[in-house]
Amino acid sequence: MKRSAILLILVLAVLAVWRLASLPVERASAQEAQPTPTPGPAGSLHGSVDCLTCHSKPGLSDQFANGETISITFDIQQHTSKIHSELGCTACHENQKTYPHLNSSQASCLICHPFAKGGQQAGPLLFKSAYQDGRAFVLDTNAACQNCHADISQAATDSIHTRILAQGNRFAPVCADCHGSHDIVQINGSRSAIPLLCSKCHLAEYSTYRTSVHGSALEEQSNPDVPTCVDCHGVHNITGPIDIRFRADSIYVCGNCHSNKTLMAKYNLSTDVLSTYLDDYHGRMVDFVRMSGEVQVIQATCYDCHGIHNILNPSDPRSSVYPDNLQKTCGQCHKDDNIRFPQAWLGHVIPTLQKSPVLYTVNLAYKVIVPAVMGGFAVYIAIDARRRLAGRLKKLRKPSEAPGG
């Protein structure tokens, strides 16, 4: 009986020593990999194992159903986002919260533990994913952004990108395409980075923009005042020519900068461009249609004359509003114009007695003649209406004034 008790105590002691000896090894391995612990399923042996234990190892790859292969090795030194540094991996990789990963078709223990049956690890590990391709994985992971950025997600609901995605174009930009994944940075930190970012999809527009008066100033001088893509098209609620109200609203997109006296004074530019435009036929009609809620705008807006991404200084011979090019520019709408047609347009200039004495005098005369004529008509109509009313009242009184009444 004593022998059995002693043997039992010895066995328990050996097990306790073995268990205690294994704990430091696990801690050392975890510390070596710089872990960010993530919860696992209850009762799982991998419940306390962090993602970097596996994903920091080189040679780790994932193969999608279409044969596309990507590396799933995470180098924490190269991919560090200060913005999301407090988040664990599973905050974004929601389908990978458990191990084996729920969307993996390869869940054999021997994949990561080849020595369990005395085997040897033969080179890099290749896993097979249930995702059809890499884009399917990006779109699935991208949905996690809404968990923290609900307000931005709401703002992007009516974005042209979101609508194109909803129509079935899987390659319409989503959060990760613009902001990155592990190396997320704040794009507004550098205005020069914005056109470069958009050029990933809109290369033709970027190539034109960088040679324009706006783009060249940004690229060559790092000028912070010139507009970039987001100033005209928006940030998350992106709009463009395909949007039904974009054409009419564009006059104020341009006007917001070009009517800013402080900003324009730095470049000796007139702030009368918007007011003079709204005073002529084109501007009056566009603004009237815009305020009435209609969307069919056929009159010329700013970019019809000055260009879209290829805007140049009016003094540049290549500019669409350079004097020698005006007939061609006007001819886009006025098919019967001739060489003298553009001369009838005063431009964005308010007539003054010094620069345009004849036109200034005519405008001044109109300011006197038109009110005088209209006022005369009003007085005439009022007198005539009074006379007619008096005549009718006289007729109504006649029966009561008859003899013997």
C-alpha positions as CSV (number, residue, x, y, z in Angstrom):
1,M,0.0,0.0,0.0
2,K,2.8,2.3,0.9
3,R,4.6,1.4,-2.4
4,S,1.5,2.4,-4.4
5,A,1.2,5.8,-2.7
6,I,4.9,6.5,-3.2
7,L,4.7,5.5,-6.9
8,L,1.6,7.7,-7.4
9,I,3.4,10.7,-5.8
10,L,6.4,10.2,-8.1
11,V,4.3,10.0,-11.2
12,L,2.4,13.2,-10.2
13,A,5.7,15.0,-9.4
14,V,7.2,14.0,-12.9
15,L,4.1,15.3,-14.6
16,A,4.2,18.6,-12.7
17,V,7.9,19.1,-13.5
18,W,7.2,18.4,-17.2
19,R,4.4,20.8,-17.3
20,L,6.4,23.6,-15.6
21,A,9.3,23.0,-17.9
22,S,7.1,23.5,-21.0
23,L,5.7,26.9,-19.9
24,P,8.9,29.0,-20.3
25,V,9.4,27.7,-23.8
26,E,6.0,28.9,-24.9
27,R,6.5,32.3,-23.4
28,A,9.9,32.7,-25.0
29,S,8.5,31.8,-28.4
30,A,5.7,34.3,-28.0
31,Q,7.9,37.1,-26.9
32,E,10.3,36.5,-29.8
33,A,7.5,37.0,-32.3
34,Q,6.3,40.2,-30.6
35,P,2.7,38.9,-30.1
36,T,-0.6,40.8,-30.2
37,P,-2.8,38.2,-28.4
38,T,-6.1,37.5,-30.0
39,P,-8.9,35.4,-28.5
40,G,-9.6,31.9,-29.9
41,P,-12.5,29.6,-29.5
42,A,-13.4,28.3,-26.0
43,G,-11.4,25.2,-25.2
44,S,-9.1,25.5,-28.2
45,L,-5.5,24.6,-27.7
46,H,-4.7,27.6,-29.9
47,G,-6.8,30.0,-27.9
48,S,-3.8,32.0,-26.6
49,V,-1.6,31.7,-29.7
50,D,-1.2,35.1,-31.5
51,C,-1.3,35.5,-35.3
52,L,2.4,36.4,-35.6
53,T,3.5,33.0,-34.2
54,C,2.7,31.6,-37.7
55,H,2.4,34.7,-39.9
56,S,5.9,36.1,-39.1
57,K,7.5,33.0,-40.6
58,P,8.9,33.4,-44.1
59,G,7.7,31.2,-47.0
60,L,4.0,31.3,-45.9
61,S,1.7,31.5,-48.9
62,D,-2.0,31.3,-49.7
63,Q,-3.5,29.9,-52.9
64,F,-6.9,31.0,-54.0
65,A,-9.4,28.8,-56.0
66,N,-8.3,30.4,-59.3
67,G,-4.7,29.5,-58.7
68,E,-3.6,32.9,-57.7
69,T,-1.0,32.8,-54.9
70,I,0.0,35.5,-52.4
71,S,2.4,35.7,-49.5
72,I,0.7,35.7,-46.1
73,T,3.9,36.4,-44.2
74,F,3.6,39.5,-42.2
75,D,6.7,41.6,-41.6
76,I,5.9,43.9,-38.7
77,Q,8.9,46.1,-39.4
78,Q,7.7,47.0,-42.9
79,H,3.9,47.0,-42.3
80,T,3.2,49.2,-39.4
81,S,0.2,51.5,-39.3
82,K,0.3,54.1,-36.6
83,I,-3.4,54.7,-37.0
84,H,-4.4,51.1,-36.3
85,S,-1.5,50.2,-34.0
86,E,-3.9,49.5,-31.1
87,L,-6.0,47.0,-33.0
88,G,-5.4,43.3,-33.2
89,C,-5.4,41.4,-36.5
90,T,-8.8,39.9,-36.0
91,A,-10.4,43.4,-35.8
92,C,-10.2,43.4,-39.6
93,H,-9.7,39.7,-40.4
94,E,-13.0,38.7,-38.9
95,N,-13.2,35.3,-40.7
96,Q,-9.8,34.4,-39.2
97,K,-10.7,34.7,-35.6
98,T,-10.5,31.0,-35.1
99,Y,-7.9,28.4,-36.0
100,P,-8.0,26.5,-38.2
101,H,-9.4,29.5,-40.1
102,L,-13.1,29.1,-41.0
103,N,-12.6,30.0,-44.7
104,S,-9.7,27.6,-45.2
105,S,-10.2,24.4,-47.0
106,Q,-7.0,23.0,-45.5
107,A,-7.4,22.3,-41.8
108,S,-5.0,19.4,-41.3
109,C,-2.8,19.6,-38.2
110,L,0.1,18.2,-40.1
111,I,0.3,21.4,-42.2
112,C,1.8,23.3,-39.3
113,H,3.0,20.2,-37.3
114,P,4.8,18.0,-39.8
115,F,6.8,16.4,-37.1
116,A,3.7,14.9,-35.4
117,K,4.2,11.7,-37.5
118,G,8.0,11.9,-37.7
119,G,7.9,13.7,-41.0
120,Q,10.0,16.7,-42.1
121,Q,8.9,20.1,-43.3
122,A,9.6,20.3,-47.0
123,G,10.2,23.9,-47.8
124,P,7.6,26.8,-47.7
125,L,4.1,26.1,-46.6
126,L,1.3,26.6,-49.1
127,F,-2.3,26.9,-47.9
128,K,-5.4,26.7,-50.0
129,S,-8.1,29.4,-49.4
130,A,-11.8,29.1,-50.1
131,Y,-11.8,32.5,-51.6
132,Q,-12.2,32.5,-55.4
133,D,-9.4,35.1,-55.9
134,G,-7.5,37.8,-54.2
135,R,-10.2,40.4,-55.0
136,A,-12.8,38.4,-53.2
137,F,-10.6,38.4,-50.1
138,V,-10.1,42.2,-50.3
139,L,-13.9,42.8,-50.6
140,D,-14.7,40.5,-47.7
141,T,-12.1,42.1,-45.4
142,N,-13.1,45.6,-46.5
143,A,-16.5,45.1,-44.9
144,A,-14.8,45.3,-41.5
145,C,-13.9,49.0,-42.1
146,Q,-17.6,49.8,-41.5
147,N,-17.4,48.5,-37.9
148,C,-15.3,51.6,-36.9
149,H,-15.9,54.0,-39.7
150,A,-19.7,54.0,-40.0
151,D,-20.0,57.7,-40.7
152,I,-17.5,57.6,-43.6
153,S,-19.2,54.5,-44.9
154,Q,-22.5,56.3,-44.9
155,A,-21.0,59.3,-46.7
156,A,-19.7,57.0,-49.4
157,T,-23.1,55.4,-49.9
158,D,-23.9,57.6,-52.9
159,S,-20.4,57.8,-54.2
160,I,-19.8,56.9,-57.8
161,H,-17.4,54.2,-56.7
162,T,-20.0,52.6,-54.4
163,R,-22.6,52.6,-57.2
164,I,-20.3,51.1,-59.7
165,L,-19.4,48.4,-57.2
166,A,-23.2,47.7,-56.6
167,Q,-23.7,47.4,-60.3
168,G,-21.3,44.4,-60.4
169,N,-17.9,45.8,-61.0
170,R,-15.7,44.1,-58.4
171,F,-12.8,46.3,-59.1
172,A,-14.4,49.6,-58.2
173,P,-12.3,51.2,-55.5
174,V,-13.0,50.2,-51.9
175,C,-11.3,51.5,-48.7
176,A,-8.2,49.3,-48.9
177,D,-7.5,50.3,-52.5
178,C,-7.1,54.0,-51.5
179,H,-5.9,53.7,-47.9
180,G,-3.8,50.5,-48.0
181,S,-4.1,47.6,-45.6
182,H,-1.3,47.1,-43.0
183,D,0.5,50.3,-44.0
184,I,-2.4,52.7,-43.7
185,V,-1.5,56.3,-43.7
186,Q,-3.5,59.6,-43.6
187,I,-3.7,60.7,-47.2
188,N,-4.4,64.3,-46.3
189,G,-0.9,64.5,-44.9
190,S,0.4,65.2,-48.5
191,R,-1.7,66.9,-51.2
192,S,0.7,65.6,-53.8
193,A,-0.1,62.0,-52.9
194,I,-3.8,62.4,-53.8
195,P,-3.4,62.7,-57.6
196,L,-0.9,59.9,-57.5
197,L,-3.3,57.7,-55.6
198,C,-6.2,58.4,-58.0
199,S,-3.9,57.7,-61.0
200,K,-3.8,54.0,-60.1
201,C,-7.2,53.9,-61.8
202,H,-7.4,57.2,-63.7
203,L,-4.1,57.4,-65.4
204,A,-5.2,59.3,-68.5
205,E,-6.9,62.0,-66.3
206,Y,-3.8,62.2,-64.1
207,S,-1.5,62.6,-67.1
208,T,-3.5,65.5,-68.4
209,Y,-3.9,67.1,-64.9
210,R,-0.2,67.1,-64.2
211,T,0.4,69.3,-67.3
212,S,-2.4,71.8,-66.4
213,V,-1.9,75.1,-64.6
214,H,-3.2,73.4,-61.4
215,G,-1.3,70.1,-61.6
216,S,2.0,71.6,-62.7
217,A,2.0,74.0,-59.8
218,L,1.3,71.1,-57.4
219,E,3.9,68.8,-58.8
220,E,6.7,71.3,-59.5
221,Q,6.2,73.8,-56.7
222,S,4.2,71.8,-54.1
223,N,1.7,74.6,-54.2
224,P,-0.9,74.0,-51.4
225,D,-3.5,76.3,-52.9
226,V,-4.2,74.5,-56.2
227,P,-7.1,72.0,-56.3
228,T,-6.4,68.3,-56.4
229,C,-8.9,65.5,-57.4
230,V,-10.8,65.6,-54.1
231,D,-11.3,69.3,-54.1
232,C,-13.4,69.0,-57.3
233,H,-14.8,65.5,-56.9
234,G,-15.1,65.0,-53.2
235,V,-13.4,62.6,-50.8
236,H,-15.6,59.7,-49.9
237,N,-18.8,61.0,-51.5
238,I,-17.1,61.2,-54.9
239,T,-19.0,62.7,-57.8
240,G,-18.2,63.1,-61.5
241,P,-19.7,63.8,-64.9
242,I,-21.8,60.7,-64.7
243,D,-23.7,62.3,-61.8
244,I,-26.8,64.1,-62.9
245,R,-26.2,67.3,-61.0
246,F,-22.4,67.5,-61.4
247,R,-22.6,69.8,-64.5
248,A,-24.8,72.4,-62.9
249,D,-22.9,72.3,-59.6
250,S,-19.5,72.6,-61.2
251,I,-19.9,76.4,-61.5
252,Y,-19.7,76.7,-57.8
253,V,-16.9,74.1,-57.5
254,C,-14.8,76.5,-59.6
255,G,-16.3,79.6,-58.1
256,N,-15.5,78.7,-54.5
257,C,-11.8,79.2,-55.1
258,H,-12.0,81.8,-57.8
259,S,-14.2,84.1,-55.8
260,N,-12.0,83.9,-52.7
261,K,-10.4,87.3,-52.5
262,T,-7.7,86.3,-50.1
263,L,-6.6,83.4,-52.2
264,M,-6.8,85.1,-55.6
265,A,-4.9,88.2,-54.3
266,K,-1.9,85.9,-53.9
267,Y,-1.8,85.3,-57.6
268,N,-3.1,88.7,-58.8
269,L,-6.3,87.0,-60.3
270,S,-9.7,88.7,-60.6
271,T,-12.5,87.5,-58.3
272,D,-15.1,88.8,-60.7
273,V,-15.1,85.6,-62.8
274,L,-18.1,84.0,-61.0
275,S,-20.2,87.2,-60.7
276,T,-19.6,88.1,-64.4
277,Y,-20.4,84.6,-65.5
278,L,-23.7,84.6,-63.5
279,D,-24.5,88.0,-65.1
280,D,-24.3,86.7,-68.7
281,Y,-26.7,84.5,-70.5
282,H,-24.8,81.2,-69.9
283,G,-24.5,81.7,-66.1
284,R,-28.0,83.0,-65.6
285,M,-29.5,80.0,-67.4
286,V,-27.3,77.4,-65.6
287,D,-27.9,78.9,-62.2
288,F,-31.7,79.2,-62.8
289,V,-31.9,75.6,-63.9
290,R,-29.8,74.6,-60.9
291,M,-32.0,76.4,-58.4
292,S,-35.2,75.2,-60.0
293,G,-34.2,71.6,-59.3
294,E,-33.9,70.7,-63.0
295,V,-30.9,68.8,-64.1
296,Q,-30.8,69.2,-67.9
297,V,-28.2,71.9,-68.3
298,I,-27.2,72.6,-71.9
299,Q,-25.6,76.1,-71.5
300,A,-21.9,76.4,-71.2
301,T,-20.3,75.9,-67.8
302,C,-16.8,76.7,-66.7
303,Y,-15.2,73.5,-67.9
304,D,-16.9,73.7,-71.4
305,C,-14.7,76.8,-72.1
306,H,-11.6,76.3,-69.9
307,G,-11.2,72.5,-70.1
308,I,-11.6,69.8,-67.5
309,H,-8.3,68.4,-66.4
310,N,-6.3,70.3,-69.1
311,I,-7.0,73.8,-67.7
312,L,-4.2,76.2,-68.8
313,N,-3.5,79.9,-68.2
314,P,-5.5,82.0,-70.6
315,S,-2.3,83.6,-71.8
316,D,-1.0,80.2,-72.8
317,P,-1.3,79.7,-76.7
318,R,-2.5,76.1,-76.0
319,S,-5.3,77.3,-73.8
320,S,-8.9,76.8,-75.1
321,V,-9.7,80.4,-74.2
322,Y,-6.6,81.9,-75.8
323,P,-7.8,84.6,-78.3
324,D,-6.7,82.6,-81.4
325,N,-8.6,79.5,-80.1
326,L,-11.8,81.1,-79.0
327,Q,-13.7,80.6,-82.3
328,K,-13.1,76.9,-82.1
329,T,-14.1,76.8,-78.4
330,C,-17.3,78.8,-79.0
331,G,-18.0,76.7,-82.1
332,Q,-18.6,73.6,-80.0
333,C,-22.0,75.0,-79.3
334,H,-22.4,77.9,-81.8
335,K,-22.0,76.0,-85.1
336,D,-22.7,79.1,-87.2
337,D,-20.1,81.3,-85.6
338,N,-17.5,83.2,-87.6
339,I,-14.1,84.7,-86.8
340,R,-15.7,87.9,-85.3
341,F,-18.2,85.9,-83.1
342,P,-15.9,85.7,-80.0
343,Q,-15.3,89.5,-80.1
344,A,-18.9,90.0,-79.0
345,W,-18.0,88.3,-75.6
346,L,-16.5,90.7,-73.1
347,G,-15.0,88.0,-71.0
348,H,-14.8,88.0,-67.2
349,V,-14.3,91.8,-67.1
350,I,-16.5,94.4,-65.6
351,P,-16.6,97.5,-68.0
352,T,-15.1,100.6,-66.6
353,L,-14.9,104.2,-67.9
354,Q,-11.2,103.9,-68.4
355,K,-11.0,100.5,-70.2
356,S,-14.4,100.4,-72.0
357,P,-15.9,103.9,-72.1
358,V,-18.5,103.2,-74.7
359,L,-19.8,100.0,-73.1
360,Y,-19.6,101.6,-69.6
361,T,-21.7,104.5,-70.9
362,V,-24.3,102.2,-72.5
363,N,-24.6,100.1,-69.4
364,L,-25.0,103.3,-67.3
365,A,-27.7,104.6,-69.7
366,Y,-29.5,101.3,-69.4
367,K,-29.5,101.6,-65.7
368,V,-31.4,104.9,-66.1
369,I,-33.5,104.3,-69.2
370,V,-34.8,100.8,-68.3
371,P,-36.1,101.8,-64.8
372,A,-37.5,105.0,-66.3
373,V,-39.4,103.2,-69.1
374,M,-40.6,100.4,-66.7
375,G,-41.6,103.0,-64.1
376,G,-43.4,105.0,-66.8
377,F,-45.4,102.0,-67.9
378,A,-46.3,101.3,-64.2
379,V,-47.6,104.8,-63.7
380,Y,-49.5,104.7,-67.0
381,I,-51.1,101.4,-66.1
382,A,-52.0,102.7,-62.7
383,I,-53.6,105.8,-64.1
384,D,-55.5,103.8,-66.8
385,A,-56.7,101.3,-64.2
386,R,-58.0,104.1,-62.0
387,R,-59.8,105.7,-64.9
388,R,-61.5,102.4,-65.9
389,L,-62.4,101.7,-62.3
390,A,-64.0,105.1,-61.9
391,G,-66.0,104.7,-65.1
392,R,-67.4,101.4,-63.9
393,L,-68.4,102.8,-60.6
394,K,-70.1,105.7,-62.4
395,K,-72.2,103.3,-64.4
396,L,-73.3,101.4,-61.4
397,R,-74.5,104.6,-59.6
398,K,-76.7,105.8,-62.6
399,P,-79.9,103.8,-61.9
400,S,-80.2,105.1,-58.4
401,E,-79.9,108.8,-59.6
402,A,-82.7,108.5,-62.2
403,P,-85.7,111.0,-61.8
404,G,-88.4,109.9,-59.4
405,G,-86.0,107.5,-57.7
